[in-house]
Amino acid sequence: MPLYMLNQLEVQYLHDYAGIRTRIGLTANPIVNFSGVLGSNVIALGTDVSFDTKTGEFTKCNGLSFSNADLIASLTLVSDHKTGWDVSFSFLLLFLHSF
């Protein structure tokens, strides 16, 4: 169940092969989030970026996500103000074997 917050504005646009979403907090120092995806049922590429207007820094930058029928992969950069950027890469590869 989604969590709806009254102190933010969200705009979405969906198309057959693309979708974008922008969300901004309605506070004095909002965090701005942008995400988008482009693709079809065969292959898709997407990204997710968050920007903290108080610090003037990106707090999350999902550099690239890729998916198709056999593979889902994601490269994520997350900012920790004390240690810098954490980088993570994840993937799921499906093996279908028939005897």
C-alpha positions as CSV (number, residue, x, y, z in Angstrom):
1,M,0.0,0.0,0.0
2,P,1.5,3.3,-1.0
3,L,2.3,5.9,1.7
4,Y,0.7,9.2,0.7
5,M,2.2,12.3,2.2
6,L,0.4,15.7,2.2
7,N,3.6,17.7,2.2
8,Q,4.8,16.8,-1.3
9,L,3.8,17.3,-5.0
10,E,4.1,14.5,-7.4
11,V,3.8,14.6,-11.2
12,Q,3.7,11.5,-13.4
13,Y,3.6,10.9,-17.1
14,L,3.1,7.5,-18.6
15,H,3.3,6.4,-22.2
16,D,3.4,3.0,-23.9
17,Y,7.2,3.1,-24.0
18,A,8.2,5.7,-21.4
19,G,7.4,7.0,-18.0
20,I,8.6,9.8,-15.8
21,R,7.9,10.8,-12.2
22,T,9.0,13.9,-10.4
23,R,8.3,14.5,-6.7
24,I,9.2,17.6,-4.6
25,G,8.6,18.2,-1.0
26,L,6.6,21.2,0.0
27,T,9.0,22.3,2.8
28,A,11.5,25.0,3.2
29,N,14.4,22.8,2.0
30,P,12.7,20.1,-0.2
31,I,14.3,17.0,-1.6
32,V,13.6,16.7,-5.3
33,N,13.3,13.2,-6.8
34,F,13.2,12.4,-10.5
35,S,12.8,8.9,-12.0
36,G,12.3,7.8,-15.5
37,V,12.2,4.6,-17.7
38,L,12.3,4.0,-21.4
39,G,11.7,0.7,-23.0
40,S,9.3,-2.1,-24.1
41,N,8.4,-5.6,-22.9
42,V,11.8,-6.8,-24.4
43,I,14.2,-4.3,-22.9
44,A,14.0,-1.3,-20.5
45,L,16.4,1.3,-19.2
46,G,15.8,3.6,-16.3
47,T,17.2,6.0,-13.7
48,D,16.3,7.5,-10.3
49,V,17.9,10.7,-8.9
50,S,17.4,12.5,-5.6
51,F,18.7,16.0,-4.9
52,D,18.7,17.7,-1.4
53,T,18.2,21.4,-1.9
54,K,19.3,22.1,1.7
55,T,22.8,20.7,1.2
56,G,22.9,21.2,-2.6
57,E,24.0,17.6,-3.1
58,F,22.7,14.6,-4.9
59,T,21.7,12.0,-2.2
60,K,20.9,9.2,-4.6
61,C,21.8,8.6,-8.2
62,N,20.7,5.3,-9.6
63,G,23.1,5.5,-12.6
64,L,21.5,2.9,-14.7
65,S,19.0,0.1,-14.5
66,F,18.6,-2.5,-17.3
67,S,16.1,-5.3,-17.7
68,N,15.0,-7.8,-20.2
69,A,13.5,-11.3,-20.1
70,D,16.7,-12.9,-18.8
71,L,18.6,-10.2,-16.8
72,I,17.8,-7.4,-14.4
73,A,20.8,-5.2,-13.4
74,S,21.2,-1.9,-11.5
75,L,24.1,0.4,-10.6
76,T,23.3,2.6,-7.6
77,L,25.3,5.5,-6.1
78,V,24.1,6.6,-2.6
79,S,25.6,9.6,-0.8
80,D,26.5,9.4,2.8
81,H,27.5,12.8,4.1
82,K,30.1,11.3,6.4
83,T,31.9,8.8,4.2
84,G,31.1,9.9,0.7
85,W,29.4,7.8,-2.0
86,D,28.6,4.2,-1.7
87,V,28.4,2.2,-4.9
88,S,26.4,-0.9,-5.3
89,F,25.8,-3.2,-8.3
90,S,23.1,-5.8,-8.3
91,F,21.8,-8.2,-10.9
92,L,19.5,-11.1,-11.3
93,L,20.1,-13.6,-14.1
94,L,17.6,-16.2,-15.0
95,F,18.7,-19.6,-16.2
96,L,16.1,-21.7,-17.9
97,H,17.2,-25.2,-18.6
98,S,15.0,-27.9,-20.1
99,F,15.9,-31.6,-20.2
